[in-house]
């Protein structure tokens, strides 16, 4: 009986110890996941904090007010650019129009300006003329209109120069036009008066304009006309005949010019044209178009 009691006690103690071991093992298993989760969480936090040092933070969200301000600035920039290009195009248009007007004006004024230039300089064989008998260089001063009887370079007597006159008319002008005298001999500085006769053979009153030239060309700067019928247009009635004077002289300065001091013969030529009115400036000008209707020959 006693032995059975002892065996039962030992069995109960053995079972109790095994139950305590089992409970301890269960407690250990239950606490292990808590330790691992805490460890993983700390490691994850450490990794996240270290990686955040390398990656920049995301930009803050754009507000509506900043976007509207940027749009307004862009609109103002576009408007300023449009105004700049508009002003530039307007300036370019104005300059282009001014250039066109200048070219057209120069084209229509070329012929009158060329005549004035030739009359003032003697260019192209055009004799120098005086407006009112006076020029800026004093060439038409009475003190200079004195015959040069002696050559200033050699002190020898000055030879007279023969001036021959030539007269022509355009085929479209029904006029006869001839010089009264064929030639005149003059000294440098000596004034001379010559006449031309013109007659209108047409049945209408006609206005004519004379162009003039002198040869050789190198004497033109020294051939000066004080008064001439070629200074203005001439109106002849039907069947009318008139004498037209020209008052001229050869400047004595020609004796100081090596290219003109040896000139002994000079030819003064005139050509009459019917006059037509310029449609642009309204001035009368020689009509050189021979294909048009022949005035007075109908």
C-alpha positions as CSV (number, residue, x, y, z in Angstrom):
1,X,0.0,0.0,0.0
2,X,2.8,2.3,0.9
3,X,4.6,1.5,-2.2
4,X,1.6,2.4,-4.3
5,X,1.3,5.8,-2.6
6,X,5.0,6.5,-3.2
7,X,4.7,5.6,-6.9
8,X,1.7,7.9,-7.3
9,X,3.5,10.7,-5.6
10,X,6.5,10.4,-7.9
11,X,4.2,10.2,-11.0
12,X,2.4,13.4,-9.9
13,X,5.7,15.2,-9.3
14,X,7.0,14.1,-12.7
15,X,3.8,15.3,-14.4
16,X,4.0,18.6,-12.5
17,X,7.6,19.2,-13.6
18,X,6.8,18.3,-17.2
19,X,3.8,20.7,-17.1
20,X,5.9,23.5,-15.8
21,X,8.5,22.9,-18.5
22,X,5.7,22.9,-21.1
23,X,4.3,26.1,-19.8
24,X,7.8,27.7,-19.7
25,X,8.3,26.7,-23.3
26,X,5.0,28.1,-24.3
27,X,5.8,31.4,-22.6
28,X,9.1,31.5,-24.4
29,X,7.5,30.9,-27.7
30,X,4.9,33.6,-27.0
31,X,7.6,36.2,-26.1
32,X,9.9,35.5,-29.1
33,X,7.6,37.0,-31.7
34,X,7.3,40.2,-29.7
35,X,11.1,40.5,-29.6
36,X,11.4,39.9,-33.3
37,X,8.7,42.4,-34.3
38,X,10.3,45.0,-32.1
39,X,13.7,44.3,-33.6
40,X,12.3,44.5,-37.2
41,X,10.5,47.7,-36.4
42,X,13.7,49.3,-35.1
43,X,15.7,48.1,-38.0
44,X,13.1,49.4,-40.4
45,X,13.0,52.7,-38.7
46,X,16.8,52.9,-38.9
47,X,16.8,52.1,-42.6
48,X,14.1,54.6,-43.4
49,X,15.9,57.4,-41.5
50,X,19.2,56.7,-43.2
51,X,17.7,56.6,-46.7
52,X,15.8,59.8,-46.2
53,X,19.1,61.7,-46.1
54,X,19.8,60.8,-49.8
55,X,16.3,61.3,-51.3
56,X,15.1,65.1,-51.6
57,X,11.8,65.9,-50.1
58,X,8.9,66.2,-52.6
59,X,8.0,69.8,-53.7
60,X,5.2,71.5,-51.9
61,X,1.9,71.5,-53.7
62,X,1.4,74.5,-56.0
63,X,-1.3,76.8,-54.8
64,X,-3.8,78.4,-57.1
65,X,-2.6,81.9,-56.4
66,X,1.0,81.2,-57.7
67,X,-0.3,79.6,-60.9
68,X,-2.6,82.6,-61.6
69,X,0.4,85.0,-61.1
70,X,2.5,83.1,-63.5
71,X,-0.2,83.1,-66.1
72,X,-0.6,86.9,-65.7
73,X,3.1,87.4,-66.1
74,X,3.1,85.3,-69.3
75,X,0.2,87.3,-70.7
76,X,1.9,90.6,-70.0
77,X,5.1,89.3,-71.7
78,X,3.1,88.3,-74.7
79,X,1.4,91.6,-74.9
80,X,4.7,93.5,-74.6
81,X,6.1,91.4,-77.4
82,X,3.1,92.0,-79.6
83,X,3.4,95.8,-79.1
84,X,7.1,95.7,-79.9
85,X,6.6,93.9,-83.2
86,X,3.6,96.1,-84.0
87,X,5.7,99.3,-83.6
88,X,8.5,97.8,-85.6
89,X,6.2,96.8,-88.5
90,X,4.7,100.3,-88.4
91,X,8.1,102.0,-88.6
92,X,9.1,99.7,-91.5
93,X,5.9,100.6,-93.4
94,X,6.5,104.3,-92.9
95,X,10.1,104.1,-94.0
96,X,9.1,102.1,-97.1
97,X,6.4,104.6,-98.0
98,X,8.9,107.5,-97.6
99,X,11.4,105.7,-99.8
100,X,8.8,105.1,-102.5
101,X,7.7,108.8,-102.4
102,X,11.3,109.9,-102.5
103,X,12.1,107.8,-105.5
104,X,9.0,108.9,-107.4
105,X,9.8,112.6,-106.6
106,X,13.4,112.2,-107.7
107,X,12.2,110.5,-111.0
108,X,9.9,113.3,-111.9
109,X,12.3,116.1,-110.8
110,X,15.3,114.5,-112.5
111,X,14.9,116.4,-115.8
112,X,14.4,119.9,-114.4
113,X,17.2,119.4,-111.9
114,X,19.5,118.2,-114.6
115,X,18.8,121.3,-116.7
116,X,19.4,123.5,-113.7
117,X,22.7,121.7,-113.0
118,X,23.8,121.9,-116.6
119,X,22.9,125.6,-116.8
120,X,24.9,126.3,-113.6
121,X,28.0,124.3,-114.4
122,X,28.1,124.0,-118.2
123,X,28.0,120.2,-118.0
124,X,27.4,118.3,-121.2
125,X,27.9,121.3,-123.5
126,X,25.1,123.4,-121.9
127,X,26.0,127.1,-121.7
128,X,26.0,128.7,-118.3
129,X,23.0,131.0,-117.8
130,X,22.1,133.7,-115.3
131,X,18.8,134.3,-113.6
132,X,18.3,138.0,-113.7
133,X,21.8,138.6,-115.0
134,X,23.5,137.6,-111.7
135,X,25.2,134.5,-110.5
136,X,26.9,133.6,-107.2
137,X,30.4,133.5,-108.6
138,X,30.3,137.1,-109.9
139,X,30.8,136.0,-113.5
140,X,28.1,138.4,-114.7
141,X,29.4,141.5,-112.9
142,X,29.8,144.5,-115.2
143,X,33.5,144.8,-114.2
144,X,34.2,141.4,-115.8
145,X,32.4,142.1,-119.0
146,X,35.5,143.7,-120.5
147,X,37.1,142.4,-123.7
148,X,40.5,140.7,-123.1
149,X,42.7,142.3,-125.8
150,X,45.9,140.7,-124.4
151,X,46.6,137.1,-123.5
152,X,47.4,137.1,-119.7
153,X,49.9,134.3,-120.2
154,X,51.9,135.6,-123.2
155,X,50.9,139.3,-123.3
156,X,50.3,138.7,-127.0
157,X,47.2,140.1,-128.7
158,X,44.2,137.9,-128.2
159,X,42.7,136.3,-131.2
160,X,39.0,136.6,-131.9
161,X,36.8,133.5,-131.6
162,X,34.3,132.6,-134.3
163,X,30.8,131.7,-132.9
164,X,28.6,129.9,-135.4
165,X,24.8,129.6,-134.9
166,X,22.7,126.6,-135.7
167,X,18.9,126.3,-135.6
168,X,16.6,123.3,-135.9
169,X,13.0,122.4,-135.2
170,X,11.3,119.1,-134.2
171,X,9.3,117.3,-136.8
172,X,6.2,117.7,-134.7
173,X,6.5,121.5,-134.7
174,X,5.2,123.4,-137.9
175,X,7.7,126.2,-137.4
176,X,10.6,127.6,-139.4
177,X,13.5,128.6,-137.2
178,X,16.7,130.2,-138.6
179,X,19.6,132.4,-137.3
180,X,19.6,136.0,-138.7
181,X,23.4,136.0,-138.8
182,X,25.5,132.9,-139.6
183,X,28.4,133.7,-137.4
184,X,30.0,136.3,-135.1
185,X,33.6,137.0,-134.0
186,X,34.1,137.9,-130.4
187,X,37.0,138.4,-127.9
188,X,37.0,136.7,-124.5
189,X,35.0,138.9,-122.1
190,X,33.2,140.7,-124.9
191,X,29.4,140.7,-125.0
192,X,27.6,139.9,-128.2
193,X,24.0,140.1,-129.4
194,X,22.5,137.6,-132.0
195,X,19.0,137.1,-133.3
196,X,17.0,134.1,-134.5
197,X,13.8,134.2,-136.6
198,X,10.9,131.9,-135.9
199,X,7.6,131.6,-137.8
200,X,4.5,129.6,-137.1
201,X,3.2,128.0,-140.3
202,X,0.4,126.1,-138.5
203,X,-3.3,127.0,-138.2
204,X,-3.3,127.1,-134.4
205,X,-1.4,129.1,-131.8
206,X,1.5,127.0,-130.6
207,X,3.8,127.2,-127.6
208,X,7.4,126.1,-128.3
209,X,10.3,125.5,-126.0
210,X,14.0,125.7,-127.1
211,X,16.8,123.5,-126.0
212,X,20.4,124.6,-126.5
213,X,23.9,123.3,-126.6
214,X,27.4,124.5,-127.3
215,X,30.4,122.7,-128.9
216,X,33.1,121.8,-128.2
217,X,32.1,120.6,-124.7
218,X,35.2,122.0,-123.0
219,X,34.1,125.6,-123.9
220,X,30.7,125.2,-122.3
221,X,31.8,126.3,-118.7
222,X,33.0,129.6,-120.2
223,X,30.0,130.3,-122.6
224,X,27.6,132.4,-120.6
225,X,24.2,133.8,-121.7
226,X,22.8,136.9,-120.0
227,X,19.5,137.0,-121.9
228,X,18.0,134.3,-124.1
229,X,14.6,133.4,-125.6
230,X,15.4,129.9,-124.4
231,X,14.9,130.9,-120.8
232,X,11.1,130.6,-121.2
233,X,8.5,129.1,-123.6
234,X,7.6,131.1,-126.7
235,X,4.0,131.4,-127.9
236,X,3.4,132.1,-131.6
237,X,0.0,132.8,-133.1
238,X,-1.0,131.1,-136.3
239,X,1.1,132.6,-139.1
240,X,3.1,134.9,-136.7
241,X,6.8,135.6,-137.2
242,X,9.1,137.0,-134.5
243,X,12.8,137.8,-134.0
244,X,14.3,136.2,-130.8
245,X,17.5,137.7,-129.3
246,X,20.3,136.0,-127.4
247,X,22.8,138.1,-125.4
248,X,26.0,136.2,-124.5
249,X,29.8,136.3,-123.9
250,X,32.8,134.1,-123.5
251,X,34.3,134.3,-120.1
252,X,37.9,135.6,-120.2
253,X,38.9,132.8,-117.7
254,X,39.0,130.5,-120.7
255,X,42.5,132.0,-121.4
256,X,43.7,130.5,-118.1
257,X,42.4,127.0,-118.8
258,X,44.8,124.9,-120.8
259,X,42.0,122.9,-122.4
260,X,40.1,125.9,-123.7
261,X,42.6,128.6,-124.4
262,X,43.3,127.1,-127.9
263,X,39.6,127.0,-129.0
264,X,39.0,129.1,-132.1
265,X,35.6,128.0,-133.2
266,X,32.4,127.6,-131.2
267,X,29.0,126.4,-132.3
268,X,25.8,127.5,-130.5
269,X,22.8,125.3,-131.4
270,X,19.1,125.6,-130.7
271,X,16.3,123.1,-131.3
272,X,12.6,124.1,-130.9
273,X,10.0,121.6,-129.6
274,X,6.3,121.9,-129.2
275,X,5.5,122.3,-125.5
276,X,3.4,119.9,-123.4
277,X,2.2,120.1,-119.8
278,X,3.6,117.7,-117.3
279,X,0.7,115.8,-115.8
280,X,2.5,115.5,-112.4
281,X,3.8,119.0,-111.7
282,X,1.9,121.0,-114.3
283,X,5.0,122.6,-115.9
284,X,5.6,122.9,-119.6
285,X,8.3,120.8,-121.1
286,X,9.6,119.9,-124.5
287,X,7.5,117.3,-126.3
288,X,10.0,114.9,-127.8
289,X,7.5,112.1,-128.7
290,X,7.3,112.2,-132.5
291,X,4.7,109.5,-132.6
292,X,2.0,111.7,-131.1
293,X,-0.3,113.9,-133.1
294,X,1.6,116.6,-135.0
295,X,0.5,119.9,-133.8
296,X,-0.8,122.3,-136.5
297,X,-0.4,119.8,-139.3
298,X,-3.9,118.5,-139.4
